[in-house]
């Protein structure tokens, strides 16, 4: 876009109505304001205004990545299968991966992320500890065949990402690269104008040691996170953990009476048991049986809580967690389905939620059909082998840091930083010659920012009922000049626009002949440039109106005053 | 890359030997100097230095496209089949197209060029003559599954292109958009430092009215073009045409004797005929039979020349040209295989090369087995239905403009401009409301620059035996500072580099500890930054050496003089 772009020559068709298939605010507004155009599910064209915003975000990301010593490269998007087969991801990605064959029948994929290829690149380019550390980044188009691509450019199948990768010879080096990225991301998201939180994330099956997500709270978000209203704690719901010690401190084993067996026929579920006894579900202990790498394990949680199998899986990874089936009870008289209690489970590993801390007393199965027991006390009647926080987090759960009731909020993941460790460097045997003359296995971090997603996330956070409302640094222009009238106003608008352009501002000037001031105002508010300058009824006197798109504040100024204000 | 990039922190591994699979100079040098890395046949990674050059080229292209009012957009690379099926190119592209399916079984392709999608975009965004003209461009990664991807990034399967498209309501508008592009391309290729020619190109099956190619002469080029050493004529070999009138002017029908039949047994080929008669092949007339849309047509050319079937196909498009087979002679006693002459071909359309002009006399088939005829004169004994220039051009052929013997040269196609007309707007019924209130069919131009190819083409044209040698505007840095010595030289080199960086220059500084001055010099020449500044033996006096990479000229200067010289 030239420094001064005339609306009469800009390819933009604004719409008054929301597109029928749009669910989220950003999707509606980016289409209505002419920023993007849909080509297929999750596949979008960036029209002139959209391309400008996308490029502005990329520029900010690039500047801050350069600032921490990142070196920009560009890897292919079309990749041969071999590296992803070596890492196992050719299979693991399942339907999420776009796969294709070339004319010779060779297998290829469209890269969803590039850990494998960066590892190979560094193996090829770096041979000595002197060549490290290195931070490489690219701003690239990536591909994931999402099952339900939706929300416009928020979750596309073809999307723009900044991905970077750090390579170090020591864990301390990795920690430093991680810290550099964390600081750079804070600068980037602040410059982009985001309201965001950094939350700890479950490191997942990748086996990394530290991982945080950058979340932009927004109603359209697909992620849920917990947020403490009292302290600075925030986390991915799967990453919330608090300690059994903290809970145990509030209880005293000595205060409980002895175990009493209860006759509870036909009460194999918590609901039937609680109803039969007339107690709240929270007084009961639910024991879920699962198989961990084929071995039966019991998981105890308060009866009113659900086990988060995803969270359990993350805690136990790389072990595989499965639900038990009827066949697993064959030859196991110690496991009485529906009436399991931890006090009789001598041959079974017992994992419990921290809420089942020492000193807490429960109504639970008596390990006999139709029987339960009360006053079953943790630390007296049974021992917990491992405390793991595996329940689904609920609004009001205590903050692990300060105990205040947590809030649950929706957010868009805009960034992710991850101490990946040696998973990929092991796969590709990436060693460099160490200072002692021996090969050293390299350790790796991986860091992502959703660049096209950031366009939608910023639209979500900043839009109002009139339309888009961009933060200054990424807006498609600095000022939108509107000629609200005929020849006189148009002449003045173009003159002011040219002066602002000459002063280095990026200007959009609406000089469209035959378009009413009302339509121009509506379009200006929809398009969302931060400052709107109107050449209207006092144009003959050289007086214009300067309006702030966000606050709606407006004031009349002479042309010179307005230019001075905008270029200050 | 930061303004000042230290070599010790740059990911670059230079190689002393050419990669085994490299054929062209640019392929060898771009790999050896650490600009690119091969991932698969025709699929490349742009390493930090390469990314910089690629980006510099893209910036120049972008600036000049903006200058002619081009609006930058970005279309998807992953595209649903439908638009390409509508245009016929889903089939026409054959194996050149990467095709794939998504998780729902839908057919997709990786875009090789985007005429279809731009036409759809404009149909969606522009509804009135007031919305036109419009020039849209993108700098995008494109995909073509080349049969023999080779020559490094010169002909990749994943490659970067600037493609632009103009949309106008009138032919005059299209001509203007074409002229704007032509001028912009001249500026671009001049700024990039190219030696280039603009040649007329065959418009091809697309049916456009005007088309020119921008060719960069280079030994590694895959295109051959003709170049007149005397005048400004240059053309794609398939586009060379000269007129039969010009040839006829040199001949006089009246000077020839009557036709004489010759007994020429077993001479069905030109070689056997010329040997039998003891005449040069150029004295004979070769008549090739082909089928044009199923109808047999004869094509006459001098016996020493070859028919260029590609050229013939281009001339006759959209008709389909095929070679005849034995079956085509069934029931055609007028066609005597090996002994065809135009003087007896009353039922067959006769196309001839302009060299078979009126007044020229030939030895040709007598339309009887084993018989030929001499003194068969064009314009007397037979008539030519259409003169088409269909022979393979040869060195020394007369220039169609001035008659001088043409030169044949190899070149790399770096740009192509094309008045496409209404082929795609007809397919997609792209009309806008005209000034008279009636729909007007839009006319279209398409224009391309190979951005990644330009990196290789510039390398080809500018490299010397020491390595790469970039034109200033696209070099990865403005100056390469070499610390040729120990602590003192390194300190001075870094100090000068920082000063140059502060003055706005892009600086590469080689301060690698433990690397000899010889290795640093060799690397600097291989990497090819235009200016090399050496802090060497006179560093203590504050004297450095400034060397021009291309000319090798060097002079000793004080640090201040060197900085003043470089920042001038």
Interface residues (C-beta under 8 A of the other chain):
Chain A: X1 X2 X8 X9 X10 X11 X12 X13 X34 X37 X39 X40 X43 X44 X45 X46 X47 X48 X51 X52 X54 X66 X67 X69 X71 X72 X73 X74 X75 X76 X77 X78 X79 X80 X95 X98 X99 X100 X102 X103 X106 X108 X110 X117 X121 X122 X124 X125 X126 X127 X130 X131 X134 X136 X141 X143 X145 X147 X157 X158
Chain B: X1 X2 X8 X9 X10 X11 X12 X13 X34 X37 X39 X40 X43 X44 X45 X46 X47 X48 X51 X52 X54 X66 X67 X69 X71 X72 X73 X74 X75 X76 X77 X78 X79 X80 X95 X98 X99 X100 X102 X103 X106 X108 X110 X117 X121 X122 X124 X125 X126 X127 X130 X131 X134 X136 X141 X143 X145 X147 X157 X158 X514
